[in-house]
């Protein structure tokens, strides 16, 4: 039995699966190759709004019936929108896979987008926008995105704005769905106790009505910077939230695994350098960490923290001291080995779950039309050298690639914050 199975329907819909016969559950996802980077300032948030409306009923299932059908057999369901994809997902006992596929395919192919529900859900989305703006630990990342990808949809909020969401009509959603939710842009992924051939047979019945199409086109990011970018948002909060970002690597960059390991070393867990220096040794922050984002043609490395309002300068300077150290000094072999073990160990532990397996095969298929085995990834991680880590540092950690967003009762100027963030 193959570890991963793949089929392409005659109209271009792709089906990938990971049979796990020892499991009692199955996780199913229907992925669509569309996200906020396909939008404009006028229709910003339409991908996310459409995701909400798909749950409001189909030609076959009412909104209430969708919920009762999944939850009535002990299952759970959800959906999400990112910069590049939209996903509708279900996890439930394996014997109900056909039910799950019937419901999700109906939602993707035949949502009715009822007018009365549209206005109610518009209010819900507008409240969601307000909620994130009231959460500085989340909103600071929106400010950072605007700095990282200025003038591009990647720099816009996935949720959209009050103005854009208010202006979206039912026709807008219907036309957007019609043009974007097309055969070549849909991936069905499933993991658990299942038979691949039966899954493909059932997918054919449910997606045969979609005509063959091309892939959605979304504008590539092209941009360059000449000096550090700083965004300060004054807000009377109990602590200051900061996010420092460096435009990084795309999903297929040869150094992407080196960046993932560098992230572990710098801020990816509680034994990382930033956590040890800033929280454990000095008590400057409760929350401090880092993350790497990989997109189709770009990416980012981000350090985030919530700090005492009177210790922002000290924290920023310490963060950048650690980044300078990473540029100048090679990591130790033992440190690199621990990072590799952590990264691969976390990956293998997560893949014991059917939902994580569904994500593992679904996301790269819809984004890159590729599926990787854990063994392939482990081999690439093991090949990363100390020199690779430093190469990534030199590539990303430059003053002209420095972006910092701060939310709090900040009294410093943008030039002052730029002065704290020294990389030379």
C-alpha positions, -999 to +999 in steps of 0.1 A: +000+000+000+013+034-010+019+059+018+002+086-002-022+082-031-031+107-058-055+110-086-065+137-110-101+138-123-107+145-160-117+181-152-086+188-131-098+183-095-071+165-076-076+139-049-049+129-024-052+105+005-032+089+033-047+055+043-043+049+080-062+016+085-053+015+122-074+046+129-110+049+138-114+084+124-110+102+091-101+138+083-113+153+051-105+187+036-116+204+005-090+230-005-094+259-029-064+277-044-076+312-035-069+335-006-065+372+003-036+377-020-060+373-050-080+404-038-079+441-044-085+470-020-121+472-032-130+436-025-106+430+003-119+402+026-141+386+000-123+352+002-129+351+040-165+364+037-173+337+011-158+311+034-183+321+061-212+321+037-205+287+023-216+273+057-250+290+055-267+263+033-267+245+000-292+232-024-293+200-004-284+210+032-296+239+053-272+256+077-287+238+106-286+204+088-249+208+080-242+213+117-265+186+129-253+160+103-216+164+113-220+169+151-247+144+152-222+116+145-196+130+169-177+149+143-163+185+141-160+209+112-144+242+104-130+264+077-103+289+073-089+314+048-052+323+045-032+345+022-031+318-005-058+291+002-092+285+016-100+252+033-132+234+045-125+205+069-142+178+088-130+151+113-154+123+122-157+085+126-144+068+095-177+051+087-192+086+079-166+096+053-192+096+025-215+119+045-186+143+051-176+143+014-213+149+004-217+179+027-183+195+020-186+191-018-221+205-016-208+235+003-180+242-023-200+234-054-235+246-046-237+272-018-269+292-020-256+323-001-291+333+012-297+371+013-310+372+049-280+352+061-256+374+041-266+405+061-264+387+095-230+372+086-217+406+074-223+419+109-204+389+123-174+395+101-174+432+109-174+422+146-145+399+139-125+428+123-132+448+155-121+420+177-087+416+161-081+453+162-089+452+199-063+424+204-029+441+200-010+408+200-029+400+168-032+434+153+005+441+155+010+414+129-014+432+105+007+463+109+038+443+102+024+428+070+017+463+057+054+470+061+066+437+047+044+438+016+035+475+009+010+481-019+003+444-024-027+423-013-003+403+010-001+435+031-038+437+035-059+421+062-073+386+054-105+398+070-107+429+049-117+464+061-150+478+074-155+497+041-147+467+018-168+442+037-197+466+040-197+472+002-196+435-008-229+423-024-244+389-029-236+391-066-200+399-058-197+367-037-214+346-063-193+359-092-161+355-071-170+320-062-179+312-098-145+325-111-123+311-083-138+279-071-130+260-104-119+225-110-082+229-114-082+250-081-098+223-060-080+196-040-098+169-020-075+155+007-083+128+033-064+108+059-076+080+081-094+047+077-103+049+040-100+033+006-084+056-020-102+042-050-136+045-033-127+081-023-119+089-060-151+073-072-172+093-048-153+125-057-160+120-094-197+119-087-196+151-067-173+172-088-181+160-123-203+190-130-173+214-128-158+223-161-120+221-167-103+253-159-070+270-154-052+279-122-061+311-104-037+339-111-027+362-083-001+390-086+034+382-075+051+404-051+079+426-064+095+451-040+127+464-026+136+485+003+164+510+011+160+516+048+143+501+079+105+504+081+088+512+114+051+514+123+040+529+157+004+526+169-003+545+201-027+526+224-032+527+262-024+491+269-009+474+299+020+461+279+036+469+245+033+444+217+060+443+191+067+423+159+100+426+140+100+410+106+124+403+078+111+395+043+122+359+038+121+327+017+094+311-005+081+276-001+105+261-025+137+280-017+167+257-012+174+273+022+139+270+036+148+241+059+178+261+072+154+290+080+131+266+098+160+254+120+172+289+126+137+297+138+139+268+163+173+281+176+163+317+179+127+316+192+109+284+183+106+269+218+113+275+254+150+265+251+156+290+223+180+319+225+154+347+226+133+329+252+163+322+274+178+357+272+147+379+273+123+359+295+143+335+316+174+356+323+160+391+324+122+387+329+115+414+302+086+396+286+061+368+293+056+361+256+086+360+233+091+338+203+096+337+165+081+322+135+087+316+098+061+321+071+066+305+037+045+317+007+046+308-030+069+336-040+080+353-008+080+347+030+090+362+063+108+356+095+091+372+125+100+378+161+071+388+184+069+397+220+046+414+247+068+435+270+066+459+299+059+494+286+091+507+302+113+480+288+106+482+251+140+497+242+159+471+262+139+443+246+143+455+211+180+460+216+184+425+231+165+409+202+188+426+177+218+417+197+209+380+193+203+385+156+238+401+152+253+372+171+236+348+147+251+366+118+286+368+132+290+335+151+282+300+139+258+280+160+273+250+178+269+215+164+250+204+195+226+234+192+220+225+155+215+188+164+189+197+191+170+219+166+169+191+140+156+167+166+130+191+177+118+200+142+116+164+130+103+151+163+074+176+163+066+167+127+065+130+134+044+134+165+018+156+147+015+131+119+001+105+142-032+125+139-055+121+109-062+158+107-025+167+106-020+141+079-048+157+059-031+190+062+003+175+054-009+163+020-035+189+012-017+222+016+014+214-006-009+198-033-031+229-036-002+253-033+026+236-052+010+205-068+034+184-047+033+159-019+062+151+003+069+121+025+082+127+061+113+108+051+120+134+023+117+163+047+138+146+074+166+140+048+165+176+038+166+188+074+195+165+082+215+180+053+214+216+067+248+227+078+261+255+102+272+274+071+236+272+057+223+288+089+247+317+086+239+321+049+202+326+059+212+351+085+232+372+061+204+369+035+176+380+058+190+400+087+199+433+069+190+468+080+173+475+047+152+444+053+142+453+089+105+460+096+092+467+131+056+473+143+048+484+179+014+488+196+012+504+231+018+537+248+049+542+227+066+576+232+096+569+210+099+582+174+102+559+144+139+570+140+146+561+176+131+526+172+152+522+140+183+531+161+175+503+186+173+478+158+209+477+148+223+448+127+258+462+122 
